[in-house]
Amino acid sequence: MNKSFKILTVFALLFVLFFYSNFIYANGYLYDLIQRSDVSSIATNANPSFSFESEAQVLMEVETGNILYANNAEEKMLPASVTKLMTLLLLMEKIDSGTISYSDTIICSKNASEMGGSQIWFEEGESLTVDEALKAICVVSANDVTVAVAEKIGGSEENFVSMMNEKAKSLGMNNTHYMNSHGIDEEGHYTCAYDQALLARELITKHPNILKYTSIWMDTLRNGETELTSTNKLIRFYDGATGLKTGYTSLAMYNLVGSATRGNTTFISVIMKAPSSDVRLKETKTLLDYGFSNFETKKLVSQNNDLDEIDVDKNITEKLKTKICEDVYALCEKGSQPNFETNIVYNEKICAPLYEGDVVGKIQILNNGELFDEKNIICTNDVLKSNFLDYLIYFFDNYFQAQ
């Protein structure tokens, strides 16, 4: 067989391969990567015994969302100023999306200036930056500034309240309904302890910058003329406390949504309708102490760890790189020794073109053989469909290397 005939044969094969490559798919990949982690078991659902004076309590671990303690958790109650957590969530969403910046101006309307309750005596026509407004709301629970923020975002407080209720529905806050942005008692304005834990988790996991404000003990506004001291004593008197929000009216009584972090573990506590400020603080500490004494959060899989580099059908020049879309955590009882397993399962058909962020499989986390959690596996690079020139170069390289 002469050299010319060999070259013609190669070209013929390339044309056949090129057209068939549009219809042939890879068989996929299934990797059973069994990894045993020296971590503690998932927390039990058994409630400890407490003698609380407040009417409702919840303790939640933030990364997993596990509830460690709940009492009257879904009973509808008056929220008072913990209402402002939803106002803060909607504001932080605007900030983190780039719609609003920390340096933007909040101007006080006549309506906002007339708000009673806790306030900074925000005067009509006066302005604050968004950064300053966050301090006023988070530190001293200023109703006047809260309404001004609501009007900034919603155009009116009424429109903003509609946004609050829509967001509550999307988060699964089934026992919550808002009538205002600030929390002054009003018919039809209610929430429950469990819903407040859901809301707090959304706020601090999706918008962690809020903790810069909710953890402030003392600060000033108006070039130092207005002193601010936090209504949340947890910040000063509890190790690792980061917030979040107090609430009080004569009908709602004393509420506190607290948060604290030690090491890799963060808990949210909710106390509602306590008889005094001292009781809500004491019972918040009790819940958090119980959490930190008995449980810890372990990272089972990190999204920063690269997984496999795999072949992709319809591309012959490069490998697809993959990773987990987000970290996987487990809430563990201290001192226990369970075994977690991970199964990585790629899609049956992985075919170019693929782009960074595309989902190509799942990682399954098993505990004692049962599914504990599941996360998507995504691409970390673009892999485009190979063209005719790519096939030509590839087969010439391989053909002549084989001679």
Secondary structure by P-SEA (a helix, b strand, c coil): ccaaaaaaaaaaaaaaaaaacccccccbbbbbbbbbbcccccccccccccccccccbbbbbccccccccccccccccccccccaaaaaaaaaaaaaaccccccbbbbbcccccccccccccccccccccaaaaaaaaaacccaaaaaaaaaaacccaaaaaaaaaaaaaaacccccccccccccccccccccaaaaaaaaaaaaaaccaaaaaaaccccccccccbbbbbcccccccccccccccccccccccbbbbbbbbcccbbbbbbbcccccaaaaaaaaaaaaaaaaacbbbbbccccccccccccccccccbbbbccccbbbbbbccccbbbbbbbbbbcccccccccccccccbbbbbbccccccbbbbbbbccccccccaaaaaaaaaaaaaaac
